[in-house]
């Protein structure tokens, strides 16, 4: 039996979307096997018997994910960040700057960074607090709700809309569009799960989003306001075009919204399962919140994987002793599995234990170090810090009241529905 055949049997679940939805409890063992392999493992994506073997190399060790992330010249993002190749049109809709290499990536990231400076984020605390209070006030008086739709989904989306200056009247459309673009592999959001059906749903929804944002951008060019869109399209420096802004918005409401949305949902689930840690956190919130937020991000790992493509023959990965463990060829796909890296015992002591006081906590929930580290990481941390404090202050006994309904995806560790109970 060849090495490829062996890896196929062990790691086939990595691309079985139904497995990801129905067996969340089995992921830990899969991640362990991926790390314990001690080298990249090949996962076939072509059918057995196909004359050409297609697939990707999966990596789960923290060391390997960090190494790949720091070497964009050898591990390219510009050929796509999804496991399966998508059309250029689909990549443009779903990727924006994460599907680019320098110099295009550097140019757009420099412009976009104007809207996410440390000073601006410090000033955002008031907006985050106000928005959280508003959503808490809207939660059902019955004492039960779907926490995902009643709180976790609304908070990051509303904050992003308020930052950018997107009118509230578009909120429900943007929410539905977000579910289609990021949850396209789930029949709840895209009933037609054929390749053509998914591409049609994503492209149509993305075009509607692009039309909306282009119209707002054009309005801001003519009538600037004190919002992020105005900063990105009316600066004295280089600006985003209305089309570039629209595609960036798709990324922002996708990656930015989904990370916080699922960290909030997983956070409630995790803290409900660890009431002693929840109580300790709330008893000393200001001191423990920063480490607790990082631990929720590590433990939940909202983004499951990202792909890179090898740019030349002879690119290697090495172990701690600098021995070569694998040599890649040009065109090889390499997929980094962040939850596996975030439970790596070589980096995290007792990695399967949830510990709100964990230090250090060098998790990769926002991606590895390098040019594609998440631009919205500081905003996500701020939102989570404020949200959990205000949530438990308003509803001290709120708890997950059922098992979560998981998103059918191996890309986003998404919770679609989570019943919560609380004293109103």
C-alpha positions as CSV (number, residue, x, y, z in Angstrom):
1,X,0.0,0.0,0.0
2,X,1.4,3.4,-1.0
3,X,1.8,6.4,1.3
4,X,-0.9,8.2,-0.7
5,X,-3.3,5.3,-0.2
6,X,-2.6,5.2,3.5
7,X,-3.1,9.0,3.9
8,X,-6.3,8.7,1.8
9,X,-7.9,6.3,4.3
10,X,-7.0,8.3,7.4
11,X,-7.7,11.8,6.1
12,X,-10.6,11.5,3.7
13,X,-12.9,13.2,6.3
14,X,-11.0,16.5,5.6
15,X,-13.1,17.0,2.5
16,X,-16.3,15.2,3.6
17,X,-18.6,18.2,4.3
18,X,-21.3,16.0,5.8
19,X,-18.8,14.5,8.2
20,X,-17.8,18.0,9.4
21,X,-21.5,18.8,10.1
22,X,-22.5,15.6,11.8
23,X,-19.3,14.6,13.7
24,X,-17.9,17.7,15.4
25,X,-16.8,15.6,18.3
26,X,-14.5,13.5,16.1
27,X,-12.5,16.4,14.9
28,X,-10.0,16.3,17.8
29,X,-8.9,12.8,16.8
30,X,-8.5,13.8,13.1
31,X,-6.4,16.8,14.1
32,X,-4.2,14.6,16.3
33,X,-3.6,12.2,13.5
34,X,-2.7,15.0,11.2
35,X,-0.1,16.4,13.6
36,X,1.2,13.0,14.6
37,X,2.1,12.2,11.0
38,X,5.1,14.5,11.4
39,X,5.0,15.6,7.8
40,X,2.5,16.9,5.3
41,X,0.0,14.2,4.3
42,X,-1.6,13.9,0.8
43,X,-5.4,14.0,0.5
44,X,-6.8,12.9,-2.9
45,X,-9.6,15.0,-4.4
46,X,-9.8,13.1,-7.7
47,X,-11.8,9.9,-8.1
48,X,-10.1,6.6,-7.5
49,X,-9.0,5.2,-10.9
50,X,-8.6,8.6,-12.4
51,X,-5.6,8.7,-14.7
52,X,-4.4,11.9,-12.9
53,X,-4.1,12.1,-9.2
54,X,-5.3,15.4,-7.9
55,X,-5.2,16.5,-4.3
56,X,-3.5,18.6,-1.7
57,X,-0.9,18.4,1.1
58,X,-2.5,18.9,4.5
59,X,-0.4,20.3,7.4
60,X,-1.6,20.6,11.0
61,X,1.6,21.2,13.1
62,X,1.8,24.7,14.5
63,X,5.4,25.0,13.4
64,X,4.5,24.2,9.8
65,X,1.6,26.6,9.6
66,X,3.7,29.4,10.9
67,X,6.5,28.6,8.5
68,X,4.2,28.5,5.4
69,X,2.5,31.7,6.5
70,X,5.8,33.6,6.7
71,X,6.9,32.6,3.2
72,X,4.5,34.1,0.7
73,X,7.0,34.1,-2.1
74,X,7.1,30.3,-1.9
75,X,3.5,29.6,-0.8
76,X,1.2,31.8,-2.9
77,X,-2.3,33.0,-2.1
78,X,-2.9,34.4,-5.6
79,X,-4.0,31.1,-7.1
80,X,-6.8,30.7,-4.6
81,X,-7.2,30.0,-0.9
82,X,-9.9,27.3,-1.2
83,X,-9.1,23.7,-1.5
84,X,-10.8,23.3,-4.8
85,X,-9.9,25.6,-7.6
86,X,-12.6,28.2,-8.3
87,X,-13.2,30.4,-11.3
88,X,-11.5,33.8,-11.3
89,X,-14.9,35.3,-11.0
90,X,-15.7,33.3,-7.9
91,X,-12.3,34.1,-6.3
92,X,-13.0,37.8,-6.9
93,X,-16.3,37.5,-5.1
94,X,-15.2,35.4,-2.2
95,X,-11.6,36.4,-1.8
96,X,-10.6,40.0,-2.5
97,X,-7.2,40.7,-0.9
98,X,-6.8,37.3,0.7
99,X,-6.6,35.8,-2.8
100,X,-3.8,38.2,-3.9
101,X,0.0,38.2,-3.7
102,X,2.2,41.3,-3.6
103,X,2.3,43.9,-5.1
104,X,-1.5,43.9,-5.6
105,X,-2.1,42.6,-2.1
106,X,0.2,45.2,-0.5
107,X,-1.4,48.1,-2.5
108,X,-5.0,47.2,-1.4
109,X,-4.0,46.3,2.2
110,X,-2.3,49.7,2.6
111,X,-5.4,51.5,1.5
112,X,-7.8,49.4,3.5
113,X,-5.6,49.8,6.6
114,X,-6.6,53.5,6.8
115,X,-10.0,52.3,8.1
116,X,-8.5,50.1,10.8
117,X,-5.8,52.2,12.6
118,X,-5.3,51.7,16.3
119,X,-6.6,55.1,17.0
120,X,-9.8,54.4,15.1
121,X,-10.3,51.1,16.9
122,X,-9.9,52.8,20.3
123,X,-12.6,55.2,19.4
124,X,-14.8,52.3,18.3
125,X,-15.4,51.1,21.9
126,X,-18.3,53.4,22.3
127,X,-19.9,52.2,19.1
128,X,-19.4,48.5,20.1
129,X,-20.9,49.2,23.6
130,X,-23.8,51.1,22.2
131,X,-24.5,48.4,19.5
132,X,-24.3,45.6,22.1
133,X,-26.7,47.3,24.4
134,X,-29.1,47.8,21.5
135,X,-29.1,44.1,20.5
136,X,-29.4,42.9,24.1
137,X,-32.5,45.1,24.4
138,X,-34.0,43.4,21.4
139,X,-33.5,39.9,22.7
140,X,-36.8,38.0,23.2
141,X,-38.5,38.6,26.5
142,X,-39.5,34.9,26.6
143,X,-36.2,33.9,28.0
144,X,-35.2,31.6,25.1
145,X,-33.8,32.4,21.7
146,X,-31.6,31.2,18.9
147,X,-28.5,32.9,20.2
148,X,-26.9,32.9,16.7
149,X,-29.7,34.9,15.1
150,X,-30.7,37.0,18.1
151,X,-27.2,38.1,19.1
152,X,-24.0,36.5,17.6
153,X,-24.9,37.3,14.0
154,X,-26.3,40.8,14.5
155,X,-23.5,42.2,16.6
156,X,-20.5,42.1,14.2
157,X,-22.6,42.8,11.2
158,X,-24.3,45.9,12.7
159,X,-20.9,47.2,13.9
160,X,-19.4,46.8,10.5
161,X,-22.4,48.4,8.8
162,X,-22.2,51.3,11.3
163,X,-18.5,51.8,10.8
164,X,-18.8,51.8,7.1
165,X,-22.0,53.9,7.0
166,X,-24.2,51.3,5.4
167,X,-27.9,52.2,6.1
168,X,-29.8,50.0,8.6
169,X,-32.4,49.3,6.0
170,X,-30.0,46.9,4.2
171,X,-29.1,44.8,7.3
172,X,-31.4,41.9,6.6
173,X,-30.3,41.6,3.0
174,X,-26.7,41.7,4.0
175,X,-27.3,39.1,6.6
176,X,-28.9,36.7,4.1
177,X,-26.1,37.5,1.6
178,X,-23.4,36.7,4.2
179,X,-25.0,33.3,4.8
180,X,-25.0,32.5,1.1
181,X,-21.4,33.6,0.4
182,X,-19.9,32.0,3.5
183,X,-22.3,29.1,3.9
184,X,-22.7,28.2,0.2
185,X,-21.8,24.5,1.0
186,X,-24.9,24.2,3.3
187,X,-28.3,23.4,1.7
188,X,-30.1,25.6,4.3
189,X,-28.5,28.6,2.6
190,X,-28.1,27.3,-1.0
191,X,-30.6,24.5,-1.7
192,X,-29.1,23.6,-5.0
193,X,-25.8,22.0,-4.0
194,X,-24.6,21.3,-7.5
195,X,-21.4,23.1,-8.6
196,X,-23.5,25.2,-11.0
197,X,-26.1,25.9,-8.3
198,X,-23.5,27.1,-5.8
199,X,-21.7,29.3,-8.3
200,X,-25.0,30.8,-9.4
201,X,-26.1,31.6,-5.9
202,X,-22.8,33.1,-4.9
203,X,-22.4,35.1,-8.1
204,X,-25.9,36.5,-8.0
205,X,-25.7,37.4,-4.3
206,X,-22.3,38.9,-4.7
207,X,-23.4,41.0,-7.7
208,X,-26.3,42.4,-5.6
209,X,-23.8,43.3,-2.8
210,X,-21.5,44.9,-5.3
211,X,-24.3,47.0,-6.8
212,X,-25.3,48.2,-3.3
213,X,-21.7,49.1,-2.2
214,X,-20.9,50.8,-5.5
215,X,-23.9,53.0,-5.1
216,X,-22.9,53.9,-1.5
217,X,-19.3,54.5,-2.6
218,X,-20.3,56.8,-5.4
219,X,-22.5,58.7,-3.0
220,X,-19.6,59.1,-0.6
221,X,-17.3,60.3,-3.4
222,X,-19.8,63.0,-4.1
223,X,-20.8,63.6,-0.5
224,X,-18.1,62.5,2.0
225,X,-19.1,61.6,5.6
226,X,-17.3,60.6,8.7
227,X,-17.3,56.9,8.0
228,X,-14.9,54.3,6.8
229,X,-16.2,54.1,3.3
230,X,-15.5,57.8,2.9
231,X,-11.9,57.3,4.2
232,X,-11.3,54.6,1.6
233,X,-12.7,56.4,-1.4
234,X,-12.0,60.1,-0.8
235,X,-8.5,60.3,0.7
236,X,-5.9,62.6,-0.8
237,X,-3.8,59.4,-1.2
238,X,-4.6,56.4,-3.5
239,X,-8.2,55.2,-3.0
240,X,-10.2,52.1,-3.6
241,X,-12.4,52.2,-6.7
242,X,-16.1,51.6,-6.0
243,X,-15.7,48.1,-7.5
244,X,-12.7,47.4,-5.2
245,X,-14.6,48.7,-2.2
246,X,-17.5,46.5,-3.0
247,X,-15.3,43.3,-3.2
248,X,-13.5,44.3,0.0
249,X,-16.9,44.7,1.7
250,X,-17.8,41.1,0.7
251,X,-14.6,40.0,2.4
252,X,-15.2,42.2,5.5
253,X,-18.8,40.9,6.1
254,X,-17.6,37.4,5.3
255,X,-14.3,36.9,7.1
256,X,-14.8,39.7,9.7
257,X,-18.4,39.0,10.5
258,X,-18.0,35.2,10.5
259,X,-15.0,35.1,12.8
260,X,-16.7,37.2,15.5
261,X,-20.1,35.6,15.0
262,X,-18.8,32.1,15.5
263,X,-16.4,33.1,18.3
264,X,-19.4,34.5,20.2
265,X,-21.5,31.4,19.5
266,X,-18.8,29.0,20.4
267,X,-17.9,31.2,23.4
268,X,-21.4,30.8,24.9
269,X,-21.3,27.1,24.2
270,X,-17.8,26.7,25.8
271,X,-18.5,28.8,28.8
272,X,-21.8,27.0,29.4
273,X,-19.8,23.7,29.4
274,X,-17.3,25.3,31.9
275,X,-19.4,27.2,34.4
276,X,-16.6,27.4,37.0
277,X,-14.4,29.3,34.5
278,X,-17.3,31.4,33.4
279,X,-18.0,32.4,37.1
280,X,-14.3,33.1,37.6
281,X,-14.2,35.3,34.5
282,X,-17.2,37.3,35.5
283,X,-15.9,37.8,39.1
284,X,-12.7,39.4,37.8
285,X,-13.6,40.4,34.2
286,X,-11.2,43.3,33.6
287,X,-8.2,41.3,34.5
288,X,-9.2,37.9,32.9
289,X,-11.1,39.1,29.8
290,X,-8.0,39.5,27.5
291,X,-6.7,36.0,28.1
292,X,-10.2,34.5,28.1
293,X,-11.0,36.0,24.7
294,X,-7.7,34.6,23.3
295,X,-8.5,31.2,24.7
296,X,-12.0,31.2,23.2
297,X,-10.5,32.1,19.8
298,X,-7.9,29.3,20.2
299,X,-10.4,26.7,21.4
300,X,-13.1,27.6,18.8
301,X,-10.8,28.3,15.8
302,X,-13.6,29.9,13.7
303,X,-11.6,29.6,10.4
304,X,-10.7,26.0,9.8
305,X,-8.3,26.1,6.8
306,X,-6.6,28.2,4.2
307,X,-4.8,27.0,1.1
308,X,-1.5,28.1,-0.5
309,X,0.1,27.1,-3.8
310,X,3.8,26.3,-4.1
311,X,5.6,28.6,-6.5
312,X,8.6,26.5,-7.5
313,X,10.2,23.1,-7.3
314,X,12.3,22.3,-4.2
315,X,10.4,24.2,-1.6
316,X,10.9,22.4,1.7
317,X,9.5,22.1,5.3
318,X,11.8,21.2,8.1
319,X,11.4,20.0,11.7
320,X,12.8,21.3,14.9
321,X,16.2,19.7,14.1
322,X,16.2,21.4,10.7
323,X,15.8,18.1,9.0
324,X,13.8,18.2,5.7
325,X,10.5,16.5,6.3
326,X,9.0,17.2,2.9
327,X,9.9,18.7,-0.5
328,X,7.2,20.3,-2.6
329,X,6.9,20.8,-6.4
330,X,5.7,23.8,-8.2
331,X,1.9,23.9,-8.3
332,X,1.4,21.7,-5.2
333,X,-1.6,22.8,-3.1
334,X,-0.8,23.1,0.6
335,X,-3.7,23.4,3.1
336,X,-3.1,24.7,6.6
337,X,-5.6,23.4,9.2
338,X,-5.7,26.0,12.0
339,X,-7.7,24.1,14.6
340,X,-5.1,21.3,14.5
341,X,-2.3,23.8,15.0
342,X,-4.2,25.5,17.8
343,X,-4.3,22.2,19.7
344,X,-0.6,21.3,19.1
345,X,0.9,20.0,22.3
346,X,4.3,21.1,21.1
347,X,3.1,24.7,21.7
348,X,0.2,24.5,24.1
349,X,0.3,22.7,27.4
350,X,-2.7,20.5,27.9
351,X,-4.1,21.8,24.6
352,X,-7.5,20.0,24.9
353,X,-8.2,21.9,28.2
354,X,-10.0,25.2,28.1
355,X,-8.2,27.6,30.3
356,X,-9.2,31.3,30.5
357,X,-5.9,32.2,32.1
358,X,-3.7,30.4,29.5
359,X,-0.3,32.2,29.0
360,X,1.3,32.3,26.5
361,X,-1.3,31.7,23.9
362,X,0.2,31.9,20.4
363,X,-2.9,30.7,18.6
364,X,-3.4,31.1,14.9
365,X,-7.1,31.9,14.9
366,X,-6.4,35.0,12.8
367,X,-4.1,33.2,10.5
368,X,-0.3,32.7,10.8
369,X,2.2,35.6,11.0
370,X,2.9,37.2,7.6
371,X,1.2,39.5,5.1
372,X,-2.2,37.9,5.3
373,X,-2.6,38.1,9.1
374,X,-6.2,39.2,9.7
375,X,-6.6,42.9,9.4
376,X,-9.7,42.9,11.7
377,X,-8.1,41.0,14.6
378,X,-8.1,44.0,16.9
379,X,-11.7,44.8,16.1
380,X,-12.8,41.2,16.7
381,X,-11.0,41.2,20.1
382,X,-12.7,44.4,21.1
383,X,-16.1,43.1,20.1
384,X,-15.7,39.9,22.0
385,X,-14.4,41.6,25.1
386,X,-17.3,44.1,25.3
387,X,-19.9,41.6,24.2
388,X,-19.3,38.9,26.8
389,X,-19.1,41.4,29.6
390,X,-22.4,43.1,28.7
391,X,-24.1,39.8,27.8
392,X,-23.4,38.2,31.2
393,X,-24.1,41.5,33.1
394,X,-27.6,41.6,31.5
395,X,-28.3,37.9,31.6
396,X,-26.0,36.3,34.3
397,X,-27.6,32.9,33.9
398,X,-27.6,32.7,30.1
399,X,-26.6,29.2,29.0
400,X,-26.6,27.0,25.9
401,X,-29.8,25.0,26.2
402,X,-29.2,22.4,23.4
403,X,-26.6,21.0,21.1
404,X,-25.5,23.3,18.3
405,X,-26.5,22.9,14.7
406,X,-23.3,23.0,12.8
407,X,-22.7,24.6,9.4
408,X,-22.0,22.1,6.6
409,X,-18.5,23.3,5.9
410,X,-14.8,22.4,6.4
411,X,-13.8,26.1,5.9
412,X,-15.8,27.9,8.6
413,X,-16.3,26.3,12.0
414,X,-19.8,27.7,12.0
415,X,-22.7,27.3,14.4
416,X,-25.9,27.9,12.5
417,X,-28.3,27.6,15.4
418,X,-27.8,27.4,19.2
419,X,-30.7,27.6,21.6
420,X,-30.0,29.7,24.7
421,X,-32.0,30.1,27.9
422,X,-31.9,33.0,30.3
423,X,-34.0,34.9,32.9
424,X,-35.4,37.8,31.0
